[in-house]
Amino acid sequence: MKIVGITSSPRKSGNTQRLVEHILTGAQEAGAKTELIRLCDFDIQPCTGCDVCKKDGECIIQDDMEEIYQKIKESDIVVFGSPIYWFRLSAQAYPFIDRIYGHFTPDFSCDMPKGKKIVVALTCGGEDIEDMNTTNDYLKKVFQYIGFVDAGFIWQNNCNKPDDLSNYPEKIMEAKQLGKSLVP
């Protein structure tokens, strides 16, 4: 089993990345192979809306998105993590999400194998569960549209400073347990 963790935080080793890493650690302990992808480490240009992908079957933008997309295709589960800024995903998440469009055929079916699982991991400052549910629902809809099924949701608020997640050992244990539960 292969699990890919994707973080959209601009902070290296910040709360979001650590939350995703704890999920991946639990999965590793249960026998899964894991990989962490930090979107900030890749060149992902925004979609231009040119629709060449609908005519030629390939995106004309030459950047790192194809490498990331291939890693997702080869995985069984994706853990998508983002900090919440102003009640929404980080800016780094949106070019990635928009570029998935390049893998839709003219009839809007997707070339992603169906049945993969998605886990959402969110960190935030002062928001509460209602705010997190909105973002979780959005991400689940995006991934369900390309054939993924819901496999979990975890979040932690009061994460303003880069190491605030360490103040919540029960959340770290929950994340590791979630990772273990993903491996049959």
C-alpha positions in Angstrom: 0.0 0.0 0.0 1.3 3.5 -0.9 0.1 6.7 0.8 1.1 10.1 -0.5 0.8 13.1 1.9 0.5 16.4 0.2 0.9 19.6 2.1 0.0 23.1 0.8 1.6 25.1 3.6 4.3 27.6 2.7 5.9 26.8 6.0 8.4 24.0 6.0 7.9 21.7 9.0 5.0 23.8 10.3 1.8 22.5 11.9 0.2 21.3 8.7 3.2 19.4 7.5 3.7 17.8 11.0 0.0 16.8 11.2 0.3 15.0 7.8 3.7 13.5 8.8 2.1 12.0 12.0 -0.6 10.4 9.8 2.1 9.0 7.5 4.1 7.8 10.5 1.1 5.8 11.8 0.6 4.3 8.3 4.3 3.4 8.1 4.1 1.7 11.5 1.2 -0.4 10.0 3.3 -1.4 7.0 2.5 1.2 4.3 5.0 2.9 2.1 4.6 6.7 2.3 5.8 9.8 0.6 5.5 13.5 1.6 5.0 16.1 -1.2 5.3 19.8 -0.2 3.6 21.8 -3.0 6.0 24.7 -2.3 8.9 22.6 -3.3 7.5 22.2 -6.8 6.8 24.6 -9.7 3.1 24.5 -10.3 1.8 27.2 -12.7 -1.8 28.2 -12.6 -4.2 26.9 -15.2 -4.6 29.3 -18.1 -8.0 27.9 -19.2 -6.7 27.4 -22.8 -8.5 24.0 -23.1 -5.7 22.5 -25.2 -5.9 19.6 -22.8 -9.4 18.9 -24.1 -8.2 18.8 -27.7 -4.7 17.2 -27.4 -5.2 15.2 -24.2 -2.3 16.9 -22.4 -1.6 20.1 -20.6 0.7 22.5 -22.5 2.2 23.9 -19.3 5.6 22.4 -18.7 6.1 22.3 -14.9 6.1 19.8 -12.0 2.4 19.1 -11.9 2.7 16.0 -14.1 5.2 14.5 -11.6 2.9 15.1 -8.7 -0.1 13.8 -10.6 1.8 10.6 -11.5 2.6 10.0 -7.8 -1.1 10.4 -6.9 -2.0 7.9 -9.7 0.4 5.4 -8.3 -0.8 5.8 -4.7 -3.7 4.1 -2.9 -4.5 7.0 -0.5 -3.8 10.7 -0.5 -3.6 12.7 2.7 -4.1 16.3 1.7 -3.1 18.9 4.3 -3.5 22.6 4.3 -3.5 25.5 6.8 -6.6 27.6 6.8 -6.0 31.3 6.0 -9.1 33.5 6.2 -11.5 30.6 6.2 -10.0 29.0 3.1 -7.1 26.8 1.9 -3.7 28.3 1.5 -2.9 30.0 -1.8 -0.5 27.2 -2.7 -3.4 24.7 -2.8 -5.4 26.3 -5.6 -3.0 26.0 -8.6 -2.6 22.3 -7.7 -6.4 21.8 -7.6 -7.1 23.8 -10.7 -4.4 21.9 -12.7 -6.3 18.6 -12.1 -8.6 19.9 -14.8 -5.9 19.0 -17.4 -6.6 15.3 -16.7 -10.3 15.5 -17.7 -11.3 14.3 -21.1 -13.6 16.3 -23.3 -16.6 14.5 -21.7 -15.2 15.5 -18.3 -14.3 12.0 -17.2 -11.0 11.7 -15.4 -8.1 9.4 -16.1 -7.5 8.8 -12.4 -8.2 5.3 -11.3 -11.4 5.2 -9.2 -11.6 4.1 -5.6 -8.6 5.8 -4.2 -9.0 7.2 -0.7 -8.7 10.8 0.5 -7.9 12.0 4.0 -8.1 15.8 4.8 -5.8 17.3 7.5 -6.3 21.0 8.4 -4.7 23.3 10.8 -5.8 26.8 11.7 -5.6 29.7 14.1 -8.8 30.4 15.9 -11.5 28.9 13.6 -13.8 26.2 14.9 -15.3 23.0 13.5 -18.0 24.6 11.5 -15.3 26.5 9.5 -13.2 23.4 9.1 -16.2 21.4 7.9 -16.8 23.8 5.0 -13.2 23.4 3.8 -13.3 19.6 4.4 -16.5 19.3 2.4 -14.9 21.4 -0.5 -11.8 19.2 -0.7 -13.8 16.0 -0.4 -16.0 17.2 -3.4 -12.9 18.0 -5.5 -11.4 14.6 -4.8 -14.7 12.7 -5.1 -15.3 14.3 -8.5 -12.1 12.5 -9.7 -13.1 9.2 -8.1 -11.8 9.2 -4.6 -13.7 8.1 -1.5 -13.7 9.7 1.9 -11.3 8.0 4.4 -11.1 10.6 7.2 -10.8 14.1 8.5 -8.6 15.6 11.2 -8.0 19.1 12.2 -6.5 21.2 15.0 -7.0 24.9 15.8 -4.9 27.3 17.9 -2.0 26.6 15.6 -0.6 30.1 15.0 3.1 29.5 15.6 5.0 27.0 13.5 5.3 24.5 16.4 1.9 24.9 18.1 0.8 21.4 17.1 3.3 20.0 19.7 1.0 21.5 22.4 -1.7 18.9 21.4 -0.2 15.4 22.1 -3.7 13.9 21.9 -4.1 15.2 18.4 -0.7 13.8 17.4 -1.8 10.4 18.8 -5.1 10.7 16.9 -3.2 11.5 13.7 -1.0 8.4 14.1 -4.0 6.2 14.8 -5.8 7.6 11.7 -2.7 6.6 9.7 -2.7 3.1 11.1 -6.4 2.7 10.4 -5.8 3.4 6.7 -3.7 0.2 6.3 -5.7 -3.0 6.1 
